[in-house]
Amino acid sequence: MNNLVQNVEKWARDKDLMVPENATRQMLKVMEELGETASALAKNDQAELKDGIGDVFVTMIILANQCGFSPYECLLTAWNEISDRKGVTVDGIFIKE
């Protein structure tokens, strides 16, 4: 996974995408890819779903870097927040205490 993240980061640098001032526009790209992923899920299009999830990862890696974070530290922050969370799952949705 680390090599893939590094490849995405290099690709984004080579394309001049790692500009902090573009983070707002990058967030719009994240939302676009997320919408396409939701559409693929609704249509049960497995190939498009897999591609969409990957595209969301790519756009989020770029956004994290534009904001001055590594993808690892963002994921670690989220993990530390949820790792001990208690609650129940109702109809496929986790409800925290």
N, CA, C and O atoms as a printed pandas DataFrame, in Angstrom:
     atom_number atom_name residue_name chain_id  residue_number  x_coord  y_coord  z_coord
0              1         N          MET        A               1    0.827   -1.198    0.000
1              2        CA          MET        A               1    0.000    0.000    0.000
2              3         C          MET        A               1    0.871    1.262    0.000
3              4         O          MET        A               1    0.555    2.237   -0.682
4              5         N          ASN        A               2    1.964    1.240    0.764
5              6        CA          ASN        A               2    2.840    2.411    0.816
6              7         C          ASN        A               2    3.373    2.786   -0.561
7              8         O          ASN        A               2    3.448    3.967   -0.901
8              9         N          ASN        A               3    3.748    1.769   -1.362
9             10        CA          ASN        A               3    4.261    2.055   -2.703
10            11         C          ASN        A               3    3.186    2.686   -3.582
11            12         O          ASN        A               3    3.471    3.595   -4.362
12            13         N          LEU        A               4    1.956    2.205   -3.457
13            14        CA          LEU        A               4    0.873    2.782   -4.246
14            15         C          LEU        A               4    0.632    4.234   -3.854
15            16         O          LEU        A               4    0.439    5.086   -4.722
16            17         N          VAL        A               5    0.640    4.522   -2.560
17            18        CA          VAL        A               5    0.457    5.900   -2.098
18            19         C          VAL        A               5    1.587    6.770   -2.649
19            20         O          VAL        A               5    1.341    7.872   -3.138
20            21         N          GLN        A               6    2.809    6.280   -2.571
21            22        CA          GLN        A               6    3.949    7.036   -3.098
22            23         C          GLN        A               6    3.818    7.259   -4.598
23            24         O          GLN        A               6    4.160    8.331   -5.099
24            25         N          ASN        A               7    3.325    6.250   -5.319
25            26        CA          ASN        A               7    3.118    6.397   -6.764
26            27         C          ASN        A               7    2.071    7.478   -7.062
27            28         O          ASN        A               7    2.253    8.294   -7.965
28            29         N          VAL        A               8    0.981    7.475   -6.299
29            30        CA          VAL        A               8   -0.059    8.491   -6.475
30            31         C          VAL        A               8    0.512    9.873   -6.176
31            32         O          VAL        A               8    0.269   10.823   -6.920
32            33         N          GLU        A               9    1.267    9.984   -5.089
33            34        CA          GLU        A               9    1.847   11.269   -4.714
34            35         C          GLU        A               9    2.807   11.778   -5.797
35            36         O          GLU        A               9    2.800   12.966   -6.123
36            37         N          LYS        A              10    3.623   10.894   -6.347
37            38        CA          LYS        A              10    4.545   11.295   -7.414
38            39         C          LYS        A              10    3.769   11.716   -8.655
39            40         O          LYS        A              10    4.079   12.734   -9.274
40            41         N          TRP        A              11    2.765   10.932   -9.013
41            42        CA          TRP        A              11    1.941   11.262  -10.173
42            43         C          TRP        A              11    1.319   12.644   -9.999
43            44         O          TRP        A              11    1.319   13.455  -10.925
44            45         N          ALA        A              12    0.787   12.906   -8.802
45            46        CA          ALA        A              12    0.135   14.192   -8.529
46            47         C          ALA        A              12    1.143   15.346   -8.579
47            48         O          ALA        A              12    0.833   16.423   -9.089
48            49         N          ARG        A              13    2.346   15.120   -8.049
49            50        CA          ARG        A              13    3.394   16.151   -8.136
50            51         C          ARG        A              13    3.757   16.422   -9.595
51            52         O          ARG        A              13    3.887   17.574  -10.007
52            53         N          ASP        A              14    3.918   15.345  -10.373
53            54        CA          ASP        A              14    4.268   15.485  -11.784
54            55         C          ASP        A              14    3.193   16.246  -12.566
55            56         O          ASP        A              14    3.494   16.890  -13.570
56            57         N          LYS        A              15    1.954   16.172  -12.110
57            58        CA          LYS        A              15    0.834   16.852  -12.770
58            59         C          LYS        A              15    0.536   18.213  -12.131
59            60         O          LYS        A              15   -0.466   18.848  -12.459
60            61         N          ASP        A              16    1.408   18.658  -11.221
61            62        CA          ASP        A              16    1.243   19.937  -10.513
62            63         C          ASP        A              16   -0.065   20.016   -9.734
63            64         O          ASP        A              16   -0.700   21.069   -9.680
64            65         N          LEU        A              17   -0.461   18.909   -9.137
65            66        CA          LEU        A              17   -1.702   18.875   -8.359
66            67         C          LEU        A              17   -1.485   19.124   -6.867
67            68         O          LEU        A              17   -2.455   19.351   -6.143
68            69         N          MET        A              18   -0.261   19.089   -6.397
69            70        CA          MET        A              18    0.009   19.189   -4.961
70            71         C          MET        A              18    0.108   20.643   -4.495
71            72         O          MET        A              18    0.990   20.987   -3.709
72            73         N          VAL        A              19   -0.772   21.467   -4.969
73            74        CA          VAL        A              19   -0.771   22.888   -4.637
74            75         C          VAL        A              19   -1.779   23.120   -3.514
75            76         O          VAL        A              19   -2.976   22.908   -3.709
76            77         N          PRO        A              20   -1.314   23.551   -2.340
77            78        CA          PRO        A              20   -2.233   23.731   -1.216
78            79         C          PRO        A              20   -3.429   24.627   -1.531
79            80         O          PRO        A              20   -4.527   24.404   -1.020
80            81         N          GLU        A              21   -3.218   25.635   -2.366
81            82        CA          GLU        A              21   -4.315   26.556   -2.701
82            83         C          GLU        A              21   -5.444   25.881   -3.479
83            84         O          GLU        A              21   -6.540   26.429   -3.589
84            85         N          ASN        A              22   -5.177   24.699   -4.014
85            86        CA          ASN        A              22   -6.192   23.987   -4.796
86            87         C          ASN        A              22   -6.992   22.980   -3.969
87            88         O          ASN        A              22   -7.764   22.204   -4.532
88            89         N          ALA        A              23   -6.823   22.980   -2.653
89            90        CA          ALA        A              23   -7.508   21.990   -1.811
90            91         C          ALA        A              23   -9.028   22.069   -1.942
91            92         O          ALA        A              23   -9.700   21.038   -1.932
92            93         N          THR        A              24   -9.572   23.262   -2.062
93            94        CA          THR        A              24  -11.028   23.390   -2.203
94            95         C          THR        A              24  -11.501   22.739   -3.498
95            96         O          THR        A              24  -12.514   22.040   -3.509
96            97         N          ARG        A              25  -10.773   22.967   -4.584
97            98        CA          ARG        A              25  -11.122   22.334   -5.856
98            99         C          ARG        A              25  -10.931   20.825   -5.785
99           100         O          ARG        A              25  -11.698   20.065   -6.378
100          101         N          GLN        A              26   -9.909   20.399   -5.059
101          102        CA          GLN        A              26   -9.669   18.960   -4.915
102          103         C          GLN        A              26  -10.811   18.308   -4.149
103          104         O          GLN        A              26  -11.203   17.182   -4.452
104          105         N          MET        A              27  -11.343   19.013   -3.161
105          106        CA          MET        A              27  -12.477   18.470   -2.411
106          107         C          MET        A              27  -13.677   18.272   -3.330
107          108         O          MET        A              27  -14.419   17.302   -3.175
108          109         N          LEU        A              28  -13.876   19.172   -4.278
109          110        CA          LEU        A              28  -14.945   18.988   -5.258
110          111         C          LEU        A              28  -14.703   17.727   -6.090
111          112         O          LEU        A              28  -15.645   17.012   -6.433
112          113         N          LYS        A              29  -13.436   17.462   -6.410
113          114        CA          LYS        A              29  -13.092   16.238   -7.151
114          115         C          LYS        A              29  -13.391   14.999   -6.299
115          116         O          LYS        A              29  -13.892   13.997   -6.808
116          117         N          VAL        A              30  -13.083   15.076   -5.016
117          118        CA          VAL        A              30  -13.409   13.966   -4.105
118          119         C          VAL        A              30  -14.913   13.699   -4.152
119          120         O          VAL        A              30  -15.342   12.551   -4.269
120          121         N          MET        A              31  -15.709   14.762   -4.060
121          122        CA          MET        A              31  -17.161   14.615   -4.053
122          123         C          MET        A              31  -17.678   14.047   -5.382
123          124         O          MET        A              31  -18.602   13.233   -5.399
124          125         N          GLU        A              32  -17.080   14.479   -6.483
125          126        CA          GLU        A              32  -17.447   13.940   -7.795
126          127         C          GLU        A              32  -17.204   12.439   -7.841
127          128         O          GLU        A              32  -18.069   11.671   -8.263
128          129         N          GLU        A              33  -16.017   12.028   -7.401
129          130        CA          GLU        A              33  -15.678   10.602   -7.428
130          131         C          GLU        A              33  -16.558    9.802   -6.460
131          132         O          GLU        A              33  -16.926    8.663   -6.746
132          133         N          LEU        A              34  -16.888   10.399   -5.331
133          134        CA          LEU        A              34  -17.764    9.743   -4.368
134          135         C          LEU        A              34  -19.160    9.533   -4.963
135          136         O          LEU        A              34  -19.776    8.485   -4.767
136          137         N          GLY        A              35  -19.650   10.541   -5.690
137          138        CA          GLY        A              35  -20.944   10.404   -6.359
138          139         C          GLY        A              35  -20.936    9.312   -7.407
139          140         O          GLY        A              35  -21.893    8.546   -7.517
140          141         N          GLU        A              36  -19.866    9.234   -8.174
141          142        CA          GLU        A              36  -19.755    8.174   -9.180
142          143         C          GLU        A              36  -19.704    6.803   -8.519
143          144         O          GLU        A              36  -20.248    5.831   -9.044
144          145         N          THR        A              37  -19.051    6.731   -7.368
145          146        CA          THR        A              37  -18.984    5.468   -6.626
146          147         C          THR        A              37  -20.364    5.079   -6.114
147          148         O          THR        A              37  -20.749    3.912   -6.192
148          149         N          ALA        A              38  -21.106    6.043   -5.592
149          150        CA          ALA        A              38  -22.463    5.780   -5.120
150          151         C          ALA        A              38  -23.351    5.295   -6.264
151          152         O          ALA        A              38  -24.163    4.387   -6.082
152          153         N          SER        A              39  -23.197    5.895   -7.430
153          154        CA          SER        A              39  -23.971    5.478   -8.595
154          155         C          SER        A              39  -23.642    4.041   -8.990
155          156         O          SER        A              39  -24.539    3.254   -9.290
156          157         N          ALA        A              40  -22.366    3.706   -8.988
157          158        CA          ALA        A              40  -21.957    2.334   -9.325
158          159         C          ALA        A              40  -22.513    1.336   -8.325
159          160         O          ALA        A              40  -22.934    0.243   -8.703
160          161         N          LEU        A              41  -22.516    1.704   -7.051
161          162        CA          LEU        A              41  -23.069    0.832   -6.011
162          163         C          LEU        A              41  -24.568    0.638   -6.229
163          164         O          LEU        A              41  -25.070   -0.483   -6.146
164          165         N          ALA        A              42  -25.281    1.726   -6.508
165          166        CA          ALA        A              42  -26.723    1.644   -6.733
166          167         C          ALA        A              42  -27.059    0.778   -7.943
167          168         O          ALA        A              42  -28.088    0.102   -7.961
168          169         N          LYS        A              43  -26.189    0.801   -8.955
169          170        CA          LYS        A              43  -26.407    0.021  -10.177
170          171         C          LYS        A              43  -25.828   -1.380  -10.081
171          172         O          LYS        A              43  -25.962   -2.182  -11.004
172          173         N          ASN        A              44  -25.178   -1.670   -8.951
173          174        CA          ASN        A              44  -24.509   -2.958   -8.751
174          175         C          ASN        A              44  -23.503   -3.244   -9.873
175          176         O          ASN        A              44  -23.377   -4.377  -10.336
176          177         N          ASP        A              45  -22.794   -2.199  -10.296
177          178        CA          ASP        A              45  -21.763   -2.322  -11.331
178          179         C          ASP        A              45  -20.424   -2.506  -10.620
179          180         O          ASP        A              45  -19.776   -1.536  -10.228
180          181         N          GLN        A              46  -20.026   -3.754  -10.463
181          182        CA          GLN        A              46  -18.849   -4.079   -9.671
182          183         C          GLN        A              46  -17.560   -3.487  -10.224
183          184         O          GLN        A              46  -16.713   -3.034   -9.453
184          185         N          ALA        A              47  -17.397   -3.482  -11.525
185          186        CA          ALA        A              47  -16.172   -2.925  -12.116
186          187         C          ALA        A              47  -16.091   -1.425  -11.856
187          188         O          ALA        A              47  -15.039   -0.918  -11.468
188          189         N          GLU        A              48  -17.186   -0.719  -12.065
189          190        CA          GLU        A              48  -17.202    0.726  -11.814
190          191         C          GLU        A              48  -17.085    1.033  -10.326
191          192         O          GLU        A              48  -16.490    2.041   -9.944
192          193         N          LEU        A              49  -17.648    0.173   -9.489
193          194        CA          LEU        A              49  -17.556    0.355   -8.039
194          195         C          LEU        A              49  -16.105    0.261   -7.584
195          196         O          LEU        A              49  -15.634    1.100   -6.816
196          197         N          LYS        A              50  -15.406   -0.753   -8.054
197          198        CA          LYS        A              50  -13.998   -0.911   -7.691
198          199         C          LYS        A              50  -13.178    0.281   -8.167
199          200         O          LYS        A              50  -12.345    0.804   -7.426
200          201         N          ASP        A              51  -13.415    0.711   -9.406
201          202        CA          ASP        A              51  -12.711    1.870   -9.945
202          203         C          ASP        A              51  -13.058    3.127   -9.148
203          204         O          ASP        A              51  -12.181    3.942   -8.861
204          205         N          GLY        A              52  -14.317    3.284   -8.796
205          206        CA          GLY        A              52  -14.751    4.455   -8.037
206          207         C          GLY        A              52  -14.118    4.534   -6.662
207          208         O          GLY        A              52  -13.677    5.599   -6.231
208          209         N          ILE        A              53  -14.075    3.404   -5.977
209          210        CA          ILE        A              53  -13.435    3.377   -4.653
210          211         C          ILE        A              53  -11.963    3.759   -4.788
211          212         O          ILE        A              53  -11.440    4.532   -3.985
212          213         N          GLY        A              54  -11.307    3.218   -5.799
213          214        CA          GLY        A              54   -9.907    3.570   -6.042
214          215         C          GLY        A              54   -9.735    5.051   -6.341
215          216         O          GLY        A              54   -8.803    5.687   -5.849
216          217         N          ASP        A              55  -10.650    5.605   -7.160
217          218        CA          ASP        A              55  -10.584    7.031   -7.480
218          219         C          ASP        A              55  -10.774    7.893   -6.230
219          220         O          ASP        A              55  -10.132    8.934   -6.090
220          221         N          VAL        A              56  -11.651    7.463   -5.325
221          222        CA          VAL        A              56  -11.843    8.200   -4.069
222          223         C          VAL        A              56  -10.541    8.187   -3.270
223          224         O          VAL        A              56  -10.130    9.215   -2.732
224          225         N          PHE        A              57   -9.893    7.023   -3.193
225          226        CA          PHE        A              57   -8.596    6.957   -2.496
226          227         C          PHE        A              57   -7.591    7.925   -3.117
227          228         O          PHE        A              57   -6.923    8.674   -2.406
228          229         N          VAL        A              58   -7.488    7.906   -4.438
229          230        CA          VAL        A              58   -6.526    8.777   -5.132
230          231         C          VAL        A              58   -6.800   10.241   -4.801
231          232         O          VAL        A              58   -5.884   10.980   -4.440
232          233         N          THR        A              59   -8.055   10.656   -4.922
233          234        CA          THR        A              59   -8.370   12.063   -4.682
234          235         C          THR        A              59   -8.162   12.443   -3.220
235          236         O          THR        A              59   -7.788   13.578   -2.926
236          237         N          MET        A              60   -8.398   11.512   -2.304
237          238        CA          MET        A              60   -8.186   11.797   -0.884
238          239         C          MET        A              60   -6.695   11.864   -0.541
239          240         O          MET        A              60   -6.292   12.673    0.295
240          241         N          ILE        A              61   -5.880   11.031   -1.172
241          242        CA          ILE        A              61   -4.428   11.093   -0.969
242          243         C          ILE        A              61   -3.918   12.465   -1.390
243          244         O          ILE        A              61   -3.117   13.084   -0.689
244          245         N          ILE        A              62   -4.388   12.931   -2.538
245          246        CA          ILE        A              62   -3.964   14.249   -3.019
246          247         C          ILE        A              62   -4.447   15.340   -2.073
247          248         O          ILE        A              62   -3.683   16.245   -1.737
248          249         N          LEU        A              63   -5.698   15.268   -1.641
249          250        CA          LEU        A              63   -6.241   16.276   -0.729
250          251         C          LEU        A              63   -5.466   16.316    0.581
251          252         O          LEU        A              63   -5.145   17.394    1.080
252          253         N          ALA        A              64   -5.167   15.161    1.136
253          254        CA          ALA        A              64   -4.397   15.110    2.387
254          255         C          ALA        A              64   -3.070   15.845    2.209
255          256         O          ALA        A              64   -2.688   16.658    3.050
256          257         N          ASN        A              65   -2.382   15.561    1.129
257          258        CA          ASN        A              65   -1.098   16.209    0.871
258          259         C          ASN        A              65   -1.245   17.710    0.666
259          260         O          ASN        A              65   -0.426   18.484    1.161
260          261         N          GLN        A              66   -2.271   18.127   -0.054
261          262        CA          GLN        A              66   -2.489   19.553   -0.268
262          263         C          GLN        A              66   -2.713   20.281    1.066
263          264         O          GLN        A              66   -2.361   21.451    1.211
264          265         N          CYS        A              67   -3.299   19.575    2.027
265          266        CA          CYS        A              67   -3.586   20.159    3.342
266          267         C          CYS        A              67   -2.423   20.005    4.320
267          268         O          CYS        A              67   -2.523   20.412    5.478
268          269         N          GLY        A              68   -1.322   19.419    3.853
269          270        CA          GLY        A              68   -0.131   19.291    4.686
270          271         C          GLY        A              68   -0.097   18.059    5.564
271          272         O          GLY        A              68    0.673   18.000    6.522
272          273         N          PHE        A              69   -0.931   17.064    5.246
273          274        CA          PHE        A              69   -0.981   15.828    6.024
274          275         C          PHE        A              69   -0.542   14.652    5.164
275          276         O          PHE        A              69   -0.637   14.696    3.937
276          277         N          SER        A              70   -0.061   13.602    5.818
277          278        CA          SER        A              70    0.155   12.358    5.095
278          279         C          SER        A              70   -1.142   11.542    5.195
279          280         O          SER        A              70   -1.867   11.656    6.184
280          281         N          PRO        A              71   -1.436   10.720    4.180
281          282        CA          PRO        A              71   -2.608    9.859    4.276
282          283         C          PRO        A              71   -2.554    8.967    5.524
283          284         O          PRO        A              71   -3.580    8.695    6.147
284          285         N          TYR        A              72   -1.346    8.517    5.879
285          286        CA          TYR        A              72   -1.179    7.673    7.056
286          287         C          TYR        A              72   -1.636    8.389    8.321
287          288         O          TYR        A              72   -2.381    7.818    9.118
288          289         N          GLU        A              73   -1.196    9.641    8.516
289          290        CA          GLU        A              73   -1.565   10.327    9.750
290          291         C          GLU        A              73   -3.055   10.623    9.791
291          292         O          GLU        A              73   -3.638   10.649   10.875
292          293         N          CYS        A              74   -3.690   10.847    8.644
293          294        CA          CYS        A              74   -5.145   11.054    8.620
294          295         C          CYS        A              74   -5.872    9.774    9.025
295          296         O          CYS        A              74   -6.800    9.804    9.833
296          297         N          LEU        A              75   -5.438    8.649    8.454
297          298        CA          LEU        A              75   -6.064    7.371    8.790
298          299         C          LEU        A              75   -5.805    7.015   10.250
299          300         O          LEU        A              75   -6.699    6.518   10.935
300          301         N          LEU        A              76   -4.595    7.264   10.727
301          302        CA          LEU        A              76   -4.267    6.984   12.118
302          303         C          LEU        A              76   -5.117    7.827   13.063
303          304         O          LEU        A              76   -5.582    7.324   14.087
304          305         N          THR        A              77   -5.324    9.081   12.740
305          306        CA          THR        A              77   -6.167    9.943   13.568
306          307         C          THR        A              77   -7.585    9.386   13.640
307          308         O          THR        A              77   -8.176    9.320   14.718
308          309         N          ALA        A              78   -8.128    8.985   12.494
309          310        CA          ALA        A              78   -9.476    8.411   12.475
310          311         C          ALA        A              78   -9.519    7.099   13.251
311          312         O          ALA        A              78  -10.456    6.858   14.012
312          313         N          TRP        A              79   -8.505    6.246   13.061
313          314        CA          TRP        A              79   -8.470    4.973   13.764
314          315         C          TRP        A              79   -8.423    5.179   15.274
315          316         O          TRP        A              79   -9.133    4.505   16.020
316          317         N          ASN        A              80   -7.590    6.106   15.717
317          318        CA          ASN        A              80   -7.495    6.365   17.155
318          319         C          ASN        A              80   -8.814    6.859   17.717
319          320         O          ASN        A              80   -9.114    6.618   18.887
320          321         N          GLU        A              81   -9.593    7.533   16.921
321          322        CA          GLU        A              81  -10.892    8.030   17.364
322          323         C          GLU        A              81  -11.934    6.913   17.443
323          324         O          GLU        A              81  -12.771    6.906   18.346
324          325         N          ILE        A              82  -11.883    5.967   16.496
325          326        CA          ILE        A              82  -12.931    4.940   16.447
326          327         C          ILE        A              82  -12.563    3.615   17.102
327          328         O          ILE        A              82  -13.447    2.806   17.385
328          329         N          SER        A              83  -11.288    3.380   17.346
329          330        CA          SER        A              83  -10.842    2.041   17.762
330          331         C          SER        A              83  -11.508    1.542   19.036
331          332         O          SER        A              83  -11.753    0.343   19.164
332          333         N          ASP        A              84  -11.801    2.408   19.962
333          334        CA          ASP        A              84  -12.439    1.987   21.209
334          335         C          ASP        A              84  -13.897    2.423   21.297
335          336         O          ASP        A              84  -14.512    2.351   22.361
336          337         N          ARG        A              85  -14.437    2.871   20.188
337          338        CA          ARG        A              85  -15.815    3.365   20.182
338          339         C          ARG        A              85  -16.785    2.218   20.453
339          340         O          ARG        A              85  -16.631    1.114   19.932
340          341         N          LYS        A              86  -17.758    2.502   21.258
341          342        CA          LYS        A              86  -18.778    1.509   21.580
342          343         C          LYS        A              86  -20.106    1.954   20.980
343          344         O          LYS        A              86  -20.360    3.146   20.804
344          345         N          GLY        A              87  -20.936    0.979   20.674
345          346        CA          GLY        A              87  -22.241    1.255   20.105
346          347         C          GLY        A              87  -22.829   -0.011   19.522
347          348         O          GLY        A              87  -22.353   -1.112   19.797
348          349         N          VAL        A              88  -23.858    0.147   18.722
349          350        CA          VAL        A              88  -24.538   -0.990   18.113
350          351         C          VAL        A              88  -24.758   -0.699   16.633
351          352         O          VAL        A              88  -24.778    0.455   16.206
352          353         N          THR        A              89  -24.922   -1.770   15.863
353          354        CA          THR        A              89  -25.241   -1.639   14.454
354          355         C          THR        A              89  -26.722   -1.925   14.272
355          356         O          THR        A              89  -27.219   -2.978   14.674
356          357         N          VAL        A              90  -27.426   -0.969   13.659
357          358        CA          VAL        A              90  -28.856   -1.096   13.406
358          359         C          VAL        A              90  -29.089   -0.895   11.913
359          360         O          VAL        A              90  -28.754    0.149   11.354
360          361         N          ASP        A              91  -29.668   -1.913   11.277
361          362        CA          ASP        A              91  -29.932   -1.850    9.832
362          363         C          ASP        A              91  -28.695   -1.447    9.033
363          364         O          ASP        A              91  -28.785   -0.678    8.076
364          365         N          GLY        A              92  -27.544   -1.973    9.436
365          366        CA          GLY        A              92  -26.293   -1.732    8.710
366          367         C          GLY        A              92  -25.619   -0.420    9.032
367          368         O          GLY        A              92  -24.606   -0.089    8.416
368          369         N          ILE        A              93  -26.148    0.344    9.983
369          370        CA          ILE        A              93  -25.562    1.639   10.374
370          371         C          ILE        A              93  -25.080    1.534   11.812
371          372         O          ILE        A              93  -25.831    1.138   12.702
372          373         N          PHE        A              94  -23.811    1.896   12.032
373          374        CA          PHE        A              94  -23.251    1.877   13.390
374          375         C          PHE        A              94  -23.714    3.125   14.127
375          376         O          PHE        A              94  -23.516    4.247   13.661
376          377         N          ILE        A              95  -24.333    2.912   15.284
377          378        CA          ILE        A              95  -24.797    4.012   16.142
378          379         C          ILE        A              95  -23.904    4.033   17.360
379          380         O          ILE        A              95  -23.929    3.106   18.170
380          381         N          LYS        A              96  -23.096    5.109   17.502
381          382        CA          LYS        A              96  -22.193    5.157   18.647
382          383         C          LYS        A              96  -22.956    5.562   19.895
383          384         O          LYS        A              96  -23.987    6.231   19.832
384          385         N          GLU        A              97  -22.409    5.128   21.049
385          386        CA          GLU        A              97  -23.019    5.477   22.345
386          387         C          GLU        A              97  -22.938    6.952   22.585
387          388         O          GLU        A              97  -23.397    7.435   23.620
